[in-house]
Amino acid sequence: MEFEKVLRNRASVRKYNGRMPDDETIQKVIDAALLSPIVRWHKFHLSVVTDKEVIQLAEDAANEYAKTKEPRKFMYGAPVWIILSGERHTDNDPVTEKMKNDNLFWNVGSIIENMELEAVSLGLASCGMNATIVAVREKPEVKKALEVPEGYDVLASVLIGYTDDEPNERQVNYGLIPVSYVK
Ligand SMILES: Cc1cc2nc3c(=O)[nH]c(=O)nc-3n(C[C@H](O)[C@H](O)[C@H](O)COP(=O)(O)O)c2cc1C
């Protein structure tokens, strides 16, 4: 798919049709993460979860965390959930600690965005997913089920799957971020 179309067709999709992407397709999304522009001083890990029971564990944790009266489908029935975990920095030097942790956010964004764009180019849909991440952060047993390495924090995640929703080619929202052109 043409890159401009990928950019304009990407949107957070909250309705999946249950079709499981094949392993090769999932691997392409992971390859996109591994092609992202990241500085090399962070230790990261990706968990690619297709086990429905494990996804349910996280959804249960999110319902508990959000104290929902009726169980909510936080994961929208997506068949693939990719979690990025990593180490937060605790250097002796507060300047390098702050710089590294600031750069951590930047790197996390790059990795997630590369996966979302690759998903669109492959005809998949995606959705950034923080609701279940915050919920599993304090749940060691769920982190274990997600194979998050010891000492790593869950940082971000993305849902991937097929949807029957038609892509809506979006227009640029010029009000989204104020821009200064310093010429
Ligand atoms: C950091 C981050 C966390 C998000 N967490 C959630 C979430 O927990 N649940 C959800 O439905 N969407 C989540 N989203 C999707 C956003 O709501 C969505 O990106 C935003 O509304 C803009 O819409 P768009 O992606 O269609 O452009 C998240 C997106 C980002 C970037």
PDBQT file of the ligand as one rigid body, heavy atoms in Angstrom, charges set to zero:
ROOT
HETATM    1  C1  LIG A 201      -0.548   6.007  24.456  1.00  0.00    +0.000 C 
HETATM    2  C2  LIG A 201      -1.864   5.539  23.928  1.00  0.00    +0.000 A 
HETATM    3  C3  LIG A 201      -2.700   4.789  24.734  1.00  0.00    +0.000 A 
HETATM    4  C4  LIG A 201      -3.941   4.360  24.244  1.00  0.00    +0.000 A 
HETATM    5  N1  LIG A 201      -4.739   3.566  25.027  1.00  0.00    +0.000 NA
HETATM    6  C5  LIG A 201      -5.941   3.174  24.571  1.00  0.00    +0.000 A 
HETATM    7  C6  LIG A 201      -6.773   2.339  25.350  1.00  0.00    +0.000 A 
HETATM    8  O1  LIG A 201      -6.438   1.931  26.442  1.00  0.00    +0.000 OA
HETATM    9  N2  LIG A 201      -7.982   1.977  24.834  1.00  0.00    +0.000 N 
HETATM   10  C7  LIG A 201      -8.393   2.400  23.600  1.00  0.00    +0.000 A 
HETATM   11  O2  LIG A 201      -9.486   2.038  23.194  1.00  0.00    +0.000 OA
HETATM   12  N3  LIG A 201      -7.610   3.193  22.831  1.00  0.00    +0.000 NA
HETATM   13  C8  LIG A 201      -6.399   3.583  23.273  1.00  0.00    +0.000 A 
HETATM   14  N4  LIG A 201      -5.582   4.360  22.493  1.00  0.00    +0.000 N 
HETATM   15  C9  LIG A 201      -6.059   4.852  21.212  1.00  0.00    +0.000 C 
HETATM   16  C10 LIG A 201      -6.378   6.352  21.282  1.00  0.00    +0.000 C 
HETATM   17  O3  LIG A 201      -7.585   6.546  21.961  1.00  0.00    +0.000 OA
HETATM   18  C11 LIG A 201      -6.402   6.913  19.866  1.00  0.00    +0.000 C 
HETATM   19  O4  LIG A 201      -5.119   6.747  19.302  1.00  0.00    +0.000 OA
HETATM   20  C12 LIG A 201      -6.772   8.361  19.822  1.00  0.00    +0.000 C 
HETATM   21  O5  LIG A 201      -8.090   8.534  20.260  1.00  0.00    +0.000 OA
HETATM   22  C13 LIG A 201      -6.650   8.939  18.411  1.00  0.00    +0.000 C 
HETATM   23  O6  LIG A 201      -7.447   8.224  17.508  1.00  0.00    +0.000 OA
HETATM   24  P1  LIG A 201      -6.817   7.509  16.226  1.00  0.00    +0.000 P 
HETATM   25  O7  LIG A 201      -5.792   6.519  16.683  1.00  0.00    +0.000 OA
HETATM   26  O8  LIG A 201      -7.977   6.864  15.551  1.00  0.00    +0.000 OA
HETATM   27  O9  LIG A 201      -6.167   8.580  15.398  1.00  0.00    +0.000 OA
HETATM   28  C14 LIG A 201      -4.339   4.733  22.943  1.00  0.00    +0.000 A 
HETATM   29  C15 LIG A 201      -3.475   5.458  22.137  1.00  0.00    +0.000 A 
HETATM   30  C16 LIG A 201      -2.247   5.837  22.611  1.00  0.00    +0.000 A 
HETATM   31  C17 LIG A 201      -1.317   6.602  21.692  1.00  0.00    +0.000 C 
ENDROOT
TORSDOF 0
